[in-house]
Amino acid sequence: MNIETAAPPVIEARQLDLTFQTNDGPVHALKDVNLTIEKGEFVSFIGPSGCGKTTFLRCIAALETPTGGTLTVNGMTPDEARRKRAYGYVFQAAGLYPWRTISKNIKLPLEIMGFTAAEQEERVKKVLELVDLEGFGGKFPWQLSGGMQQRASIARALAFDADILLMDEPFGALDEIVRDHLNEQLLALWARTEKTIGFVTHSIPEAVYLSTKIVVMSPRPGRITDVIDSPLPKERPLDIRDTPEFIEVAHRVREGLRAGHSDE
């Protein structure tokens, strides 16, 4: 008889703490964070500025080192996962080199990783199609709008086909119309690629619209005050934001944020 074993969580944090030592004394950035993220989930992190959302994402990416508890990525330490190229990371700013074309910006991690020229071309073509930027590979970043630059940044993070995509407020600086359009495109991209996505945002509507799971965090020291499994269907037109189900989830997120403040 075949006994199927459940796949390990993609990301698992247990009693995670992180304290920064500064000239003004210790800063407790994360406290007793417990979270499990399964394969294929879209998880948003929301909370006030300084609550540890980005810090937690950076811990997953091995850009910060926790000072207590455990954190695994694909069953490995974050550093092991980084060496195995387990994730792509999209920062708040697109971070494209102005002297390189869009294609050459996307190729940069592939060059560093030693992919052949033919493999680089094939992957760049594929990810430009994924983010709707076909025909723009020869342009320079300054020739593209802010939204297009962020799509190019996402393409670069997808180029080496990591299973996990970590996104730190990638649309925060964009106007609402562009942001709505990119939210729609990101959901379509997620559906096509089946990546596991960790997404930091300050926007309640954005968190509710995009996510299968919403993690609400408190002011520093960053703790999780609520984890909300979304009841919304995977197919989500923008007007789903007017439905009672959407409004109910948004209300719960808002209440979680208020509860975090009242615990101070």
Secondary structure, 3 states (H helix, E strand, C coil): CCCCCCCCCCEEEEEEEEEEEECCEEEEEEEEEEEEECCCCEEEEECCCCCCHHHHHHHHCCCCCCCEEEEEECCECHHHHHHCCCEEEECCCCCCCCCCCHHHHHHHHHHHHCCCHHHHHHHHHHHHHHCCCCCCCCCCHHHCCHHHHHHHHHHHHHCCCCCEEEEECCCCCCCHHHHHHHHHHHHHHHHHHCCEEEEEECCHHHHHHHCCEEEEECCCCECEEEEEECCCCCCCCHHHHHCHHHHHHHHHHHHHHHHHHHCC
